[in-house]
Amino acid sequence: MTANIPQGVAGELFFVTEQDSSWNQNKSVQIYNTTGEMSEYMITLKKTVWTGNLTTMRVDLMNKADHTG
């Protein structure tokens, strides 16, 4: 994924599957941009709990990132 997330702002990628169509934290991954520039993100979903095929994804931006780098 390529995105321009402002520095100091966190993003969270949510997704739903054919088996579970509800948006929830179990199917999400936090993303951070420490440079403030357009960046390419390689997102792994191995640490999330889900089964089946992905059907939809969305990115939510949050005001402040708790991640420092």
C-alpha positions in Angstrom: 0.0 0.0 0.0 1.3 3.5 -0.8 0.0 6.4 1.3 0.9 9.8 2.6 0.1 9.6 6.3 1.2 12.8 8.1 4.1 12.4 10.6 2.8 11.8 14.1 -0.5 10.4 12.9 -1.2 6.6 13.0 -3.3 4.7 10.7 -5.2 1.4 11.2 -6.0 -1.0 8.4 -9.2 -2.9 9.0 -10.5 -5.7 6.8 -13.5 -8.0 6.6 -13.8 -11.5 5.2 -16.4 -13.7 3.6 -16.8 -15.5 6.9 -16.8 -12.4 9.2 -18.2 -9.2 7.7 -18.0 -7.2 10.9 -15.4 -4.5 11.3 -13.4 -5.1 14.5 -10.0 -4.9 16.2 -9.4 -8.6 15.7 -9.0 -7.9 12.0 -6.9 -4.8 12.0 -3.2 -3.7 11.9 -1.6 -0.4 13.0 0.5 1.5 10.5 2.8 4.5 11.2 4.7 7.0 9.1 7.8 8.5 10.9 9.0 10.5 7.9 5.9 12.6 7.0 6.4 11.7 3.3 4.7 9.5 0.8 5.7 6.0 1.9 5.1 2.4 0.7 3.8 0.0 3.4 4.3 -3.7 3.4 1.5 -5.0 5.7 1.5 -8.5 7.1 -1.7 -10.0 8.5 0.0 -13.0 10.2 -0.6 -11.7 13.7 -4.3 -11.1 13.2 -7.0 -13.6 14.0 -9.1 -14.4 10.9 -10.0 -17.1 8.3 -11.2 -17.1 4.8 -10.9 -14.6 1.9 -10.6 -10.9 2.4 -13.5 -9.0 0.8 -13.0 -5.3 1.8 -10.3 -3.2 3.5 -10.3 0.4 4.9 -7.8 2.7 6.5 -8.7 4.9 9.5 -6.4 7.8 10.5 -6.1 8.7 14.1 -5.0 12.1 15.6 -1.8 11.0 17.4 0.5 8.1 17.0 1.7 6.4 20.2 4.5 4.8 18.1 7.9 6.5 18.3 9.6 4.8 15.4 
